[in-house]
Amino acid sequence: MIDLGLRIKMLRENKNLSQENLANDCDIPKSQITRIEKARINTTVKTLVKISNALGVEFKELF
């Protein structure tokens, strides 16, 4: 989970997106993005698909 969170954070920062922008694009709370990036929660595949779509990457690139 730690690697997944760090990967999402890196991809988000490479796209110059704030956590808030990513959260809005995914239609999820910003606090959830924070918890995912810090590996404080397990998230669903559905949410990860939303994140990958918002980041413009294939799902497998999150891993």
PDB file of N, CA, C, O and CB in Angstrom:
ATOM      1  N   MET A   1       0.816  -1.200   0.000  1.00  0.00           N
ATOM      2  CA  MET A   1       0.000   0.000   0.000  1.00  0.00           C
ATOM      3  C   MET A   1       0.856   1.259   0.000  1.00  0.00           C
ATOM      4  O   MET A   1       0.501   2.269  -0.607  1.00  0.00           O
ATOM      5  CB  MET A   1      -0.926   0.001   1.197  1.00  0.00           C
ATOM      6  N   ILE A   2       1.984   1.182   0.688  1.00  0.00           N
ATOM      7  CA  ILE A   2       2.859   2.353   0.738  1.00  0.00           C
ATOM      8  C   ILE A   2       3.347   2.697  -0.662  1.00  0.00           C
ATOM      9  O   ILE A   2       3.335   3.859  -1.067  1.00  0.00           O
ATOM     10  CB  ILE A   2       4.059   2.104   1.680  1.00  0.00           C
ATOM     11  N   ASP A   3       3.777   1.669  -1.403  1.00  0.00           N
ATOM     12  CA  ASP A   3       4.255   1.910  -2.767  1.00  0.00           C
ATOM     13  C   ASP A   3       3.153   2.465  -3.666  1.00  0.00           C
ATOM     14  O   ASP A   3       3.400   3.347  -4.488  1.00  0.00           O
ATOM     15  CB  ASP A   3       4.809   0.621  -3.366  1.00  0.00           C
ATOM     16  N   LEU A   4       1.940   1.945  -3.505  1.00  0.00           N
ATOM     17  CA  LEU A   4       0.813   2.434  -4.292  1.00  0.00           C
ATOM     18  C   LEU A   4       0.556   3.912  -3.998  1.00  0.00           C
ATOM     19  O   LEU A   4       0.385   4.709  -4.921  1.00  0.00           O
ATOM     20  CB  LEU A   4      -0.449   1.603  -4.001  1.00  0.00           C
ATOM     21  N   GLY A   5       0.528   4.272  -2.737  1.00  0.00           N
ATOM     22  CA  GLY A   5       0.308   5.666  -2.355  1.00  0.00           C
ATOM     23  C   GLY A   5       1.377   6.591  -2.896  1.00  0.00           C
ATOM     24  O   GLY A   5       1.080   7.675  -3.397  1.00  0.00           O
ATOM     25  N   LEU A   6       2.626   6.157  -2.792  1.00  0.00           N
ATOM     26  CA  LEU A   6       3.730   6.977  -3.305  1.00  0.00           C
ATOM     27  C   LEU A   6       3.662   7.118  -4.818  1.00  0.00           C
ATOM     28  O   LEU A   6       3.963   8.178  -5.367  1.00  0.00           O
ATOM     29  CB  LEU A   6       5.075   6.374  -2.901  1.00  0.00           C
ATOM     30  N   ARG A   7       3.265   6.044  -5.485  1.00  0.00           N
ATOM     31  CA  ARG A   7       3.148   6.077  -6.949  1.00  0.00           C
ATOM     32  C   ARG A   7       2.046   7.049  -7.385  1.00  0.00           C
ATOM     33  O   ARG A   7       2.231   7.828  -8.321  1.00  0.00           O
ATOM     34  CB  ARG A   7       2.856   4.659  -7.500  1.00  0.00           C
ATOM     35  N   ILE A   8       0.907   6.996  -6.702  1.00  0.00           N
ATOM     36  CA  ILE A   8      -0.188   7.921  -7.023  1.00  0.00           C
ATOM     37  C   ILE A   8       0.251   9.353  -6.784  1.00  0.00           C
ATOM     38  O   ILE A   8      -0.027  10.230  -7.602  1.00  0.00           O
ATOM     39  CB  ILE A   8      -1.445   7.603  -6.185  1.00  0.00           C
ATOM     40  N   LYS A   9       0.929   9.603  -5.681  1.00  0.00           N
ATOM     41  CA  LYS A   9       1.406  10.951  -5.380  1.00  0.00           C
ATOM     42  C   LYS A   9       2.377  11.433  -6.458  1.00  0.00           C
ATOM     43  O   LYS A   9       2.283  12.573  -6.915  1.00  0.00           O
ATOM     44  CB  LYS A   9       2.083  10.986  -3.998  1.00  0.00           C
ATOM     45  N   MET A  10       3.311  10.564  -6.864  1.00  0.00           N
ATOM     46  CA  MET A  10       4.287  10.942  -7.886  1.00  0.00           C
ATOM     47  C   MET A  10       3.586  11.267  -9.208  1.00  0.00           C
ATOM     48  O   MET A  10       3.890  12.278  -9.843  1.00  0.00           O
ATOM     49  CB  MET A  10       5.318   9.812  -8.090  1.00  0.00           C
ATOM     50  N   LEU A  11       2.645  10.406  -9.622  1.00  0.00           N
ATOM     51  CA  LEU A  11       1.923  10.649 -10.868  1.00  0.00           C
ATOM     52  C   LEU A  11       1.117  11.945 -10.791  1.00  0.00           C
ATOM     53  O   LEU A  11       1.075  12.715 -11.751  1.00  0.00           O
ATOM     54  CB  LEU A  11       0.997   9.468 -11.185  1.00  0.00           C
ATOM     55  N   ARG A  12       0.480  12.180  -9.648  1.00  0.00           N
ATOM     56  CA  ARG A  12      -0.311  13.403  -9.457  1.00  0.00           C
ATOM     57  C   ARG A  12       0.577  14.637  -9.549  1.00  0.00           C
ATOM     58  O   ARG A  12       0.232  15.607 -10.223  1.00  0.00           O
ATOM     59  CB  ARG A  12      -1.037  13.374  -8.096  1.00  0.00           C
ATOM     60  N   GLU A  13       1.713  14.598  -8.874  1.00  0.00           N
ATOM     61  CA  GLU A  13       2.624  15.748  -8.900  1.00  0.00           C
ATOM     62  C   GLU A  13       3.214  15.961 -10.287  1.00  0.00           C
ATOM     63  O   GLU A  13       3.421  17.102 -10.699  1.00  0.00           O
ATOM     64  CB  GLU A  13       3.748  15.559  -7.883  1.00  0.00           C
ATOM     65  N   ASN A  14       3.488  14.880 -11.012  1.00  0.00           N
ATOM     66  CA  ASN A  14       4.007  15.006 -12.383  1.00  0.00           C
ATOM     67  C   ASN A  14       3.003  15.686 -13.307  1.00  0.00           C
ATOM     68  O   ASN A  14       3.387  16.320 -14.290  1.00  0.00           O
ATOM     69  CB  ASN A  14       4.370  13.629 -12.941  1.00  0.00           C
ATOM     70  N   LYS A  15       1.724  15.552 -12.990  1.00  0.00           N
ATOM     71  CA  LYS A  15       0.663  16.200 -13.777  1.00  0.00           C
ATOM     72  C   LYS A  15       0.331  17.592 -13.226  1.00  0.00           C
ATOM     73  O   LYS A  15      -0.584  18.257 -13.711  1.00  0.00           O
ATOM     74  CB  LYS A  15      -0.608  15.323 -13.786  1.00  0.00           C
ATOM     75  N   ASN A  16       1.081  18.022 -12.216  1.00  0.00           N
ATOM     76  CA  ASN A  16       0.858  19.326 -11.565  1.00  0.00           C
ATOM     77  C   ASN A  16      -0.568  19.467 -11.032  1.00  0.00           C
ATOM     78  O   ASN A  16      -1.193  20.521 -11.148  1.00  0.00           O
ATOM     79  CB  ASN A  16       1.150  20.461 -12.549  1.00  0.00           C
ATOM     80  N   LEU A  17      -1.060  18.382 -10.449  1.00  0.00           N
ATOM     81  CA  LEU A  17      -2.392  18.397  -9.851  1.00  0.00           C
ATOM     82  C   LEU A  17      -2.269  18.442  -8.336  1.00  0.00           C
ATOM     83  O   LEU A  17      -1.424  17.765  -7.751  1.00  0.00           O
ATOM     84  CB  LEU A  17      -3.212  17.161 -10.295  1.00  0.00           C
ATOM     85  N   SER A  18      -3.105  19.231  -7.717  1.00  0.00           N
ATOM     86  CA  SER A  18      -3.183  19.213  -6.261  1.00  0.00           C
ATOM     87  C   SER A  18      -4.049  18.019  -5.852  1.00  0.00           C
ATOM     88  O   SER A  18      -4.745  17.428  -6.678  1.00  0.00           O
ATOM     89  CB  SER A  18      -3.768  20.564  -5.702  1.00  0.00           C
ATOM     90  N   GLN A  19      -3.992  17.679  -4.574  1.00  0.00           N
ATOM     91  CA  GLN A  19      -4.864  16.616  -4.083  1.00  0.00           C
ATOM     92  C   GLN A  19      -6.325  16.998  -4.296  1.00  0.00           C
ATOM     93  O   GLN A  19      -7.156  16.155  -4.634  1.00  0.00           O
ATOM     94  CB  GLN A  19      -4.593  16.331  -2.590  1.00  0.00           C
ATOM     95  N   GLU A  20      -6.623  18.260  -4.098  1.00  0.00           N
ATOM     96  CA  GLU A  20      -7.997  18.731  -4.271  1.00  0.00           C
ATOM     97  C   GLU A  20      -8.462  18.588  -5.718  1.00  0.00           C
ATOM     98  O   GLU A  20      -9.588  18.160  -5.971  1.00  0.00           O
ATOM     99  CB  GLU A  20      -8.115  20.189  -3.829  1.00  0.00           C
ATOM    100  N   ASN A  21      -7.591  18.947  -6.673  1.00  0.00           N
ATOM    101  CA  ASN A  21      -7.951  18.807  -8.087  1.00  0.00           C
ATOM    102  C   ASN A  21      -8.187  17.348  -8.446  1.00  0.00           C
ATOM    103  O   ASN A  21      -9.152  17.020  -9.136  1.00  0.00           O
ATOM    104  CB  ASN A  21      -6.854  19.397  -8.982  1.00  0.00           C
ATOM    105  N   LEU A  22      -7.306  16.476  -7.979  1.00  0.00           N
ATOM    106  CA  LEU A  22      -7.470  15.055  -8.263  1.00  0.00           C
ATOM    107  C   LEU A  22      -8.751  14.532  -7.640  1.00  0.00           C
ATOM    108  O   LEU A  22      -9.496  13.788  -8.277  1.00  0.00           O
ATOM    109  CB  LEU A  22      -6.267  14.258  -7.751  1.00  0.00           C
ATOM    110  N   ALA A  23      -9.007  14.911  -6.418  1.00  0.00           N
ATOM    111  CA  ALA A  23     -10.229  14.480  -5.739  1.00  0.00           C
ATOM    112  C   ALA A  23     -11.473  14.937  -6.503  1.00  0.00           C
ATOM    113  O   ALA A  23     -12.421  14.170  -6.672  1.00  0.00           O
ATOM    114  CB  ALA A  23     -10.262  15.023  -4.303  1.00  0.00           C
ATOM    115  N   ASN A  24     -11.461  16.171  -6.954  1.00  0.00           N
ATOM    116  CA  ASN A  24     -12.598  16.693  -7.732  1.00  0.00           C
ATOM    117  C   ASN A  24     -12.774  15.918  -9.033  1.00  0.00           C
ATOM    118  O   ASN A  24     -13.897  15.597  -9.422  1.00  0.00           O
ATOM    119  CB  ASN A  24     -12.402  18.190  -8.037  1.00  0.00           C
ATOM    120  N   ASP A  25     -11.667  15.619  -9.703  1.00  0.00           N
ATOM    121  CA  ASP A  25     -11.732  14.866 -10.957  1.00  0.00           C
ATOM    122  C   ASP A  25     -12.259  13.451 -10.740  1.00  0.00           C
ATOM    123  O   ASP A  25     -12.873  12.868 -11.633  1.00  0.00           O
ATOM    124  CB  ASP A  25     -10.355  14.809 -11.608  1.00  0.00           C
ATOM    125  N   CYS A  26     -12.019  12.903  -9.549  1.00  0.00           N
ATOM    126  CA  CYS A  26     -12.460  11.544  -9.223  1.00  0.00           C
ATOM    127  C   CYS A  26     -13.812  11.510  -8.525  1.00  0.00           C
ATOM    128  O   CYS A  26     -14.403  10.446  -8.339  1.00  0.00           O
ATOM    129  CB  CYS A  26     -11.432  10.867  -8.354  1.00  0.00           C
ATOM    130  N   ASP A  27     -14.288  12.675  -8.145  1.00  0.00           N
ATOM    131  CA  ASP A  27     -15.543  12.782  -7.400  1.00  0.00           C
ATOM    132  C   ASP A  27     -15.482  12.016  -6.078  1.00  0.00           C
ATOM    133  O   ASP A  27     -16.402  11.285  -5.709  1.00  0.00           O
ATOM    134  CB  ASP A  27     -16.705  12.263  -8.248  1.00  0.00           C
ATOM    135  N   ILE A  28     -14.357  12.214  -5.378  1.00  0.00           N
ATOM    136  CA  ILE A  28     -14.178  11.651  -4.042  1.00  0.00           C
ATOM    137  C   ILE A  28     -13.631  12.750  -3.139  1.00  0.00           C
ATOM    138  O   ILE A  28     -13.105  13.744  -3.640  1.00  0.00           O
ATOM    139  CB  ILE A  28     -13.219  10.405  -4.067  1.00  0.00           C
ATOM    140  N   PRO A  29     -13.741  12.597  -1.826  1.00  0.00           N
ATOM    141  CA  PRO A  29     -13.232  13.632  -0.919  1.00  0.00           C
ATOM    142  C   PRO A  29     -11.705  13.751  -0.970  1.00  0.00           C
ATOM    143  O   PRO A  29     -10.998  12.759  -1.150  1.00  0.00           O
ATOM    144  CB  PRO A  29     -13.675  13.335   0.509  1.00  0.00           C
ATOM    145  N   LYS A  30     -11.220  14.963  -0.810  1.00  0.00           N
ATOM    146  CA  LYS A  30      -9.775  15.202  -0.780  1.00  0.00           C
ATOM    147  C   LYS A  30      -9.127  14.388   0.332  1.00  0.00           C
ATOM    148  O   LYS A  30      -8.020  13.875   0.169  1.00  0.00           O
ATOM    149  CB  LYS A  30      -9.474  16.704  -0.589  1.00  0.00           C
ATOM    150  N   SER A  31      -9.814  14.272   1.455  1.00  0.00           N
ATOM    151  CA  SER A  31      -9.254  13.520   2.583  1.00  0.00           C
ATOM    152  C   SER A  31      -8.989  12.063   2.199  1.00  0.00           C
ATOM    153  O   SER A  31      -8.071  11.436   2.730  1.00  0.00           O
ATOM    154  CB  SER A  31     -10.207  13.580   3.790  1.00  0.00           C
ATOM    155  N   GLN A  32      -9.781  11.533   1.291  1.00  0.00           N
ATOM    156  CA  GLN A  32      -9.557  10.154   0.853  1.00  0.00           C
ATOM    157  C   GLN A  32      -8.279  10.054   0.022  1.00  0.00           C
ATOM    158  O   GLN A  32      -7.525   9.091   0.157  1.00  0.00           O
ATOM    159  CB  GLN A  32     -10.762   9.643   0.040  1.00  0.00           C
ATOM    160  N   ILE A  33      -8.035  11.039  -0.831  1.00  0.00           N
ATOM    161  CA  ILE A  33      -6.783  11.064  -1.603  1.00  0.00           C
ATOM    162  C   ILE A  33      -5.598  11.117  -0.639  1.00  0.00           C
ATOM    163  O   ILE A  33      -4.614  10.399  -0.816  1.00  0.00           O
ATOM    164  CB  ILE A  33      -6.750  12.286  -2.583  1.00  0.00           C
ATOM    165  N   THR A  34      -5.697  11.963   0.371  1.00  0.00           N
ATOM    166  CA  THR A  34      -4.627  12.080   1.362  1.00  0.00           C
ATOM    167  C   THR A  34      -4.370  10.741   2.031  1.00  0.00           C
ATOM    168  O   THR A  34      -3.222  10.315   2.151  1.00  0.00           O
ATOM    169  CB  THR A  34      -4.977  13.140   2.417  1.00  0.00           C
ATOM    170  N   ARG A  35      -5.427  10.076   2.464  1.00  0.00           N
ATOM    171  CA  ARG A  35      -5.273   8.791   3.159  1.00  0.00           C
ATOM    172  C   ARG A  35      -4.720   7.715   2.228  1.00  0.00           C
ATOM    173  O   ARG A  35      -3.949   6.861   2.666  1.00  0.00           O
ATOM    174  CB  ARG A  35      -6.617   8.335   3.739  1.00  0.00           C
ATOM    175  N   ILE A  36      -5.098   7.741   0.961  1.00  0.00           N
ATOM    176  CA  ILE A  36      -4.569   6.770   0.000  1.00  0.00           C
ATOM    177  C   ILE A  36      -3.081   7.001  -0.201  1.00  0.00           C
ATOM    178  O   ILE A  36      -2.295   6.054  -0.166  1.00  0.00           O
ATOM    179  CB  ILE A  36      -5.316   6.865  -1.351  1.00  0.00           C
ATOM    180  N   GLU A  37      -2.687   8.254  -0.412  1.00  0.00           N
ATOM    181  CA  GLU A  37      -1.276   8.572  -0.646  1.00  0.00           C
ATOM    182  C   GLU A  37      -0.408   8.259   0.564  1.00  0.00           C
ATOM    183  O   GLU A  37       0.769   7.931   0.414  1.00  0.00           O
ATOM    184  CB  GLU A  37      -1.125  10.035  -1.015  1.00  0.00           C
ATOM    185  N   LYS A  38      -0.974   8.356   1.753  1.00  0.00           N
ATOM    186  CA  LYS A  38      -0.215   8.070   2.975  1.00  0.00           C
ATOM    187  C   LYS A  38      -0.397   6.628   3.447  1.00  0.00           C
ATOM    188  O   LYS A  38       0.053   6.262   4.533  1.00  0.00           O
ATOM    189  CB  LYS A  38      -0.633   9.027   4.084  1.00  0.00           C
ATOM    190  N   ALA A  39      -1.055   5.820   2.630  1.00  0.00           N
ATOM    191  CA  ALA A  39      -1.273   4.396   2.927  1.00  0.00           C
ATOM    192  C   ALA A  39      -1.974   4.186   4.258  1.00  0.00           C
ATOM    193  O   ALA A  39      -1.646   3.267   5.008  1.00  0.00           O
ATOM    194  CB  ALA A  39       0.050   3.653   2.931  1.00  0.00           C
ATOM    195  N   ARG A  40      -2.936   5.041   4.540  1.00  0.00           N
ATOM    196  CA  ARG A  40      -3.692   4.917   5.785  1.00  0.00           C
ATOM    197  C   ARG A  40      -4.996   4.156   5.612  1.00  0.00           C
ATOM    198  O   ARG A  40      -5.634   3.780   6.596  1.00  0.00           O
ATOM    199  CB  ARG A  40      -3.981   6.280   6.344  1.00  0.00           C
ATOM    200  N   ILE A  41      -5.399   3.927   4.359  1.00  0.00           N
ATOM    201  CA  ILE A  41      -6.619   3.151   4.100  1.00  0.00           C
ATOM    202  C   ILE A  41      -6.386   2.220   2.922  1.00  0.00           C
ATOM    203  O   ILE A  41      -5.540   2.467   2.063  1.00  0.00           O
ATOM    204  CB  ILE A  41      -7.831   4.087   3.822  1.00  0.00           C
ATOM    205  N   ASN A  42      -7.152   1.155   2.908  1.00  0.00           N
ATOM    206  CA  ASN A  42      -7.260   0.322   1.710  1.00  0.00           C
ATOM    207  C   ASN A  42      -8.357   0.951   0.872  1.00  0.00           C
ATOM    208  O   ASN A  42      -9.364   1.420   1.404  1.00  0.00           O
ATOM    209  CB  ASN A  42      -7.574  -1.205   2.054  1.00  0.00           C
ATOM    210  N   THR A  43      -8.168   0.959  -0.403  1.00  0.00           N
ATOM    211  CA  THR A  43      -9.180   1.552  -1.263  1.00  0.00           C
ATOM    212  C   THR A  43      -9.706   0.512  -2.233  1.00  0.00           C
ATOM    213  O   THR A  43      -9.111  -0.552  -2.403  1.00  0.00           O
ATOM    214  CB  THR A  43      -8.615   2.761  -2.022  1.00  0.00           C
ATOM    215  N   THR A  44     -10.799   0.820  -2.853  1.00  0.00           N
ATOM    216  CA  THR A  44     -11.425  -0.129  -3.773  1.00  0.00           C
ATOM    217  C   THR A  44     -10.803  -0.022  -5.166  1.00  0.00           C
ATOM    218  O   THR A  44     -10.183   0.979  -5.523  1.00  0.00           O
ATOM    219  CB  THR A  44     -12.944   0.114  -3.846  1.00  0.00           C
ATOM    220  N   VAL A  45     -10.993  -1.077  -5.924  1.00  0.00           N
ATOM    221  CA  VAL A  45     -10.549  -1.067  -7.317  1.00  0.00           C
ATOM    222  C   VAL A  45     -11.280   0.038  -8.067  1.00  0.00           C
ATOM    223  O   VAL A  45     -10.693   0.712  -8.914  1.00  0.00           O
ATOM    224  CB  VAL A  45     -10.793  -2.447  -7.994  1.00  0.00           C
ATOM    225  N   LYS A  46     -12.545   0.221  -7.763  1.00  0.00           N
ATOM    226  CA  LYS A  46     -13.342   1.269  -8.420  1.00  0.00           C
ATOM    227  C   LYS A  46     -12.705   2.646  -8.217  1.00  0.00           C
ATOM    228  O   LYS A  46     -12.620   3.435  -9.158  1.00  0.00           O
ATOM    229  CB  LYS A  46     -14.790   1.270  -7.876  1.00  0.00           C
ATOM    230  N   THR A  47     -12.266   2.929  -7.010  1.00  0.00           N
ATOM    231  CA  THR A  47     -11.621   4.217  -6.738  1.00  0.00           C
ATOM    232  C   THR A  47     -10.288   4.313  -7.466  1.00  0.00           C
ATOM    233  O   THR A  47      -9.950   5.370  -7.999  1.00  0.00           O
ATOM    234  CB  THR A  47     -11.414   4.411  -5.226  1.00  0.00           C
ATOM    235  N   LEU A  48      -9.535   3.236  -7.495  1.00  0.00           N
ATOM    236  CA  LEU A  48      -8.255   3.244  -8.203  1.00  0.00           C
ATOM    237  C   LEU A  48      -8.448   3.449  -9.702  1.00  0.00           C
ATOM    238  O   LEU A  48      -7.624   4.095 -10.349  1.00  0.00           O
ATOM    239  CB  LEU A  48      -7.502   1.941  -7.949  1.00  0.00           C
ATOM    240  N   VAL A  49      -9.509   2.915 -10.247  1.00  0.00           N
ATOM    241  CA  VAL A  49      -9.818   3.139 -11.668  1.00  0.00           C
ATOM    242  C   VAL A  49     -10.126   4.617 -11.898  1.00  0.00           C
ATOM    243  O   VAL A  49      -9.667   5.203 -12.879  1.00  0.00           O
ATOM    244  CB  VAL A  49     -11.020   2.254 -12.126  1.00  0.00           C
ATOM    245  N   LYS A  50     -10.904   5.220 -10.994  1.00  0.00           N
ATOM    246  CA  LYS A  50     -11.199   6.653 -11.103  1.00  0.00           C
ATOM    247  C   LYS A  50      -9.910   7.470 -11.059  1.00  0.00           C
ATOM    248  O   LYS A  50      -9.739   8.414 -11.830  1.00  0.00           O
ATOM    249  CB  LYS A  50     -12.152   7.099  -9.974  1.00  0.00           C
ATOM    250  N   ILE A  51      -9.009   7.103 -10.154  1.00  0.00           N
ATOM    251  CA  ILE A  51      -7.739   7.831 -10.024  1.00  0.00           C
ATOM    252  C   ILE A  51      -6.904   7.672 -11.283  1.00  0.00           C
ATOM    253  O   ILE A  51      -6.360   8.652 -11.791  1.00  0.00           O
ATOM    254  CB  ILE A  51      -6.947   7.336  -8.798  1.00  0.00           C
ATOM    255  N   SER A  52      -6.796   6.454 -11.791  1.00  0.00           N
ATOM    256  CA  SER A  52      -5.986   6.257 -12.999  1.00  0.00           C
ATOM    257  C   SER A  52      -6.570   7.019 -14.181  1.00  0.00           C
ATOM    258  O   SER A  52      -5.827   7.595 -14.976  1.00  0.00           O
ATOM    259  CB  SER A  52      -5.884   4.764 -13.338  1.00  0.00           C
ATOM    260  N   ASN A  53      -7.892   7.025 -14.302  1.00  0.00           N
ATOM    261  CA  ASN A  53      -8.532   7.785 -15.384  1.00  0.00           C
ATOM    262  C   ASN A  53      -8.263   9.276 -15.227  1.00  0.00           C
ATOM    263  O   ASN A  53      -7.956   9.953 -16.209  1.00  0.00           O
ATOM    264  CB  ASN A  53     -10.051   7.521 -15.408  1.00  0.00           C
ATOM    265  N   ALA A  54      -8.372   9.793 -14.018  1.00  0.00           N
ATOM    266  CA  ALA A  54      -8.147  11.223 -13.770  1.00  0.00           C
ATOM    267  C   ALA A  54      -6.695  11.606 -14.040  1.00  0.00           C
ATOM    268  O   ALA A  54      -6.406  12.726 -14.462  1.00  0.00           O
ATOM    269  CB  ALA A  54      -8.524  11.584 -12.324  1.00  0.00           C
ATOM    270  N   LEU A  55      -5.790  10.669 -13.793  1.00  0.00           N
ATOM    271  CA  LEU A  55      -4.365  10.938 -14.034  1.00  0.00           C
ATOM    272  C   LEU A  55      -3.974  10.676 -15.487  1.00  0.00           C
ATOM    273  O   LEU A  55      -2.865  11.008 -15.905  1.00  0.00           O
ATOM    274  CB  LEU A  55      -3.503  10.081 -13.106  1.00  0.00           C
ATOM    275  N   GLY A  56      -4.878  10.085 -16.247  1.00  0.00           N
ATOM    276  CA  GLY A  56      -4.595   9.816 -17.654  1.00  0.00           C
ATOM    277  C   GLY A  56      -3.586   8.703 -17.862  1.00  0.00           C
ATOM    278  O   GLY A  56      -2.815   8.722 -18.821  1.00  0.00           O
ATOM    279  N   VAL A  57      -3.596   7.724 -16.947  1.00  0.00           N
ATOM    280  CA  VAL A  57      -2.684   6.586 -17.068  1.00  0.00           C
ATOM    281  C   VAL A  57      -3.490   5.299 -17.045  1.00  0.00           C
ATOM    282  O   VAL A  57      -4.631   5.275 -16.583  1.00  0.00           O
ATOM    283  CB  VAL A  57      -1.626   6.590 -15.930  1.00  0.00           C
ATOM    284  N   GLU A  58      -2.889   4.232 -17.548  1.00  0.00           N
ATOM    285  CA  GLU A  58      -3.535   2.932 -17.474  1.00  0.00           C
ATOM    286  C   GLU A  58      -3.534   2.458 -16.027  1.00  0.00           C
ATOM    287  O   GLU A  58      -2.630   2.782 -15.257  1.00  0.00           O
ATOM    288  CB  GLU A  58      -2.827   1.905 -18.394  1.00  0.00           C
ATOM    289  N   PHE A  59      -4.547   1.694 -15.670  1.00  0.00           N
ATOM    290  CA  PHE A  59      -4.696   1.195 -14.300  1.00  0.00           C
ATOM    291  C   PHE A  59      -3.423   0.543 -13.799  1.00  0.00           C
ATOM    292  O   PHE A  59      -3.004   0.783 -12.667  1.00  0.00           O
ATOM    293  CB  PHE A  59      -5.845   0.203 -14.219  1.00  0.00           C
ATOM    294  N   LYS A  60      -2.796  -0.290 -14.642  1.00  0.00           N
ATOM    295  CA  LYS A  60      -1.605  -1.026 -14.218  1.00  0.00           C
ATOM    296  C   LYS A  60      -0.416  -0.112 -13.886  1.00  0.00           C
ATOM    297  O   LYS A  60       0.501  -0.526 -13.178  1.00  0.00           O
ATOM    298  CB  LYS A  60      -1.202  -2.002 -15.301  1.00  0.00           C
ATOM    299  N   GLU A  61      -0.430   1.120 -14.391  1.00  0.00           N
ATOM    300  CA  GLU A  61       0.666   2.052 -14.115  1.00  0.00           C
ATOM    301  C   GLU A  61       0.651   2.552 -12.672  1.00  0.00           C
ATOM    302  O   GLU A  61       1.619   3.166 -12.224  1.00  0.00           O
ATOM    303  CB  GLU A  61       0.594   3.233 -15.065  1.00  0.00           C
ATOM    304  N   LEU A  62      -0.437   2.298 -11.941  1.00  0.00           N
ATOM    305  CA  LEU A  62      -0.479   2.689 -10.537  1.00  0.00           C
ATOM    306  C   LEU A  62       0.394   1.769  -9.694  1.00  0.00           C
ATOM    307  O   LEU A  62       0.738   2.100  -8.560  1.00  0.00           O
ATOM    308  CB  LEU A  62      -1.919   2.675 -10.020  1.00  0.00           C
ATOM    309  N   PHE A  63       0.756   0.599 -10.257  1.00  0.00           N
ATOM    310  CA  PHE A  63       1.481  -0.403  -9.475  1.00  0.00           C
ATOM    311  C   PHE A  63       2.902  -0.584  -9.889  1.00  0.00           C
ATOM    312  O   PHE A  63       3.616  -1.399  -9.306  1.00  0.00           O
ATOM    313  CB  PHE A  63       0.802  -1.697  -9.560  1.00  0.00           C
TER     314      PHE A  63
END
